[in-house]
Amino acid sequence: MAKYPRRYRPRWDSPMPSANTDRVKTPPPRPRHSRELLDETKQVWQPYYARELTDEDAREIIENMIEFVNLMADLHPEEESGGSLGRI
């Protein structure tokens, strides 16, 4: 028999213990865009889509438009000082 007891050392492939998993409550995600902005986005873009737009569709449209404006601002930096929006 060994002089010292063998200690448990978890390995990367060891299964995670499932203790207390039912007690951990994750908060719902916080909305990044207001309800008004989502509704207005759906109203503006709905004529271009055959199916009904969801909130997730509106969120994706908003994110894509922000990235587009930022890309255009990066491509034409000399126009930034002339009163354009710049980076959002």
N, C-alpha and C positions, 0 to 999 in steps of 0.2 A: 504494500500500500504506500502511496506517495506521502511525503512528509506534509505537503500543503495541499489543500483541496483545489481541484481544477476550477478556475473561474470561468463563467460564461462570457464569451466574447462574441458579440453579434458580428455577422459577416454581411456583405452587401447582398447576398442571396437569401439571408434569413427572412422568414415572413415577419411582417410587422405585427406586434401584439394588438389584439382587438379590444383591449380594456378601455372602457369609458367612451367608446365611439358614439354611443347613443346619447351621451351627455353634452357633446360638443355641438353647439348650434352656430352655424355660420350666418352672419347677417346678410340680408338681401343686398345685391349690388346697388350702389347709388347711381341714379340716372345722371348721365353727363349732360344731357340736353333737356331743356324744359319741355313740358307737354305742348305749349304753344308753338315752339319751334318744330317739333315733330309733326304736329297737325298741319302747320303751314307748309312744311316740306312735302307732306303727302298731297296736299291740295294742289300745289304747283306742279308736281311731277306725275300725278295720277293720269293725266291725259296721254302720257307717253307710254303707259303700260297697259297691257290687256287685262292683267289680273289685279285684284285689290292689293295695294301696298300695305305692308305691316309696319309696325314701329321699328322693327329691326331693319327693314328696307330703308326707311327714312333715316335711321341712324347711319347706315352705310353711305347713303347719298350725301349726308352732311359731311361725314369724314372725308369722302372722296373730293368734295368741292373744296374743303379746307386745304387738302393736299395739293389740289390743282392751283389754287391761288398762291400757295407758298412756292410751288414750282415756278409759276410765272414770275413771281417777285425775284426768285433766284436767277432766272434767265435774263432779266432786264433790271439790274440793280441801279443803273444810272437814272431810271425813271422814278425811283423810290422817293427821292427828295422833292419831286415835283408834285407832291400831294397825293400820291397813290397810297393804298392801304399798307403796303409793306407786309411783313410776316404776321400771320394771325396766330 
